[in-house]
Amino acid sequence: MITEEESLILQSYMMVSLFAELGNNNFFSSNYFSEMKFGFPEIKNLLQANGIDNQGSLIMSLYAMLVVPYELVQKRYPSEFSTVNDFLKSKIEIIHDTYTYTPDSSVYVFMYHIRNAVAHCRISFIPGSIVIPGSIVFIDSNRNQTKQFEGKLTLPDVCEFIDKLQREVMFKVIKDIQSRQ
């Protein structure tokens, strides 16, 4: 039996997987896409112009792959989340941080900040060049904005982060479901 939390995680993950596979299979170049009718036709042109791998799909992927599982199963998979957080520790460039951490602070501190930034859409994209990859800045602050975290990941590192979430967390959830059936 799949729990409600697992169902939400699986459905979110399936949609991210669908978008990725549509991109891998050049869906916007297909006959099927060219013959599709849209309720708002301008969207079709915008989709073709921006492609599947765009800022919006990245935000949706981060929400589905980080925010949803972090909220629902983070306590069930502490080792997996710790592994992903260790990856973030090695990759994130801290721009600004006024939070104070104690030795017993949560090991998920970087994931927590990234999760909050994505959930509240406090991210900005920095374009790259041929030599320097683009990056994303994640901003998190407490409710009264007396503390703030600002960190930056390159786009290749964000893609690797999503891949780590898939391999460490999503695959673990799926394996646990399969083992019960």
Buried (B, 14 or more C-beta within 10 A) or exposed (E): EBBEBBEBBBEBBEEBBEBBEBBEEEBBEEEEBEEEEEEEEEEBEEBEEEEBEBEEBBBBBBBBBBBBBBEBBBEBBEEBBBBBBEBBEEBBEEEEBEBEEEEEEEBBBBBBBBBBBBBEEBBEEEEEEEEEBBBBBBBBBEEEEEEBBBBBBBBEBBBBBBEBBBEBBBEBBBEBBEEEE
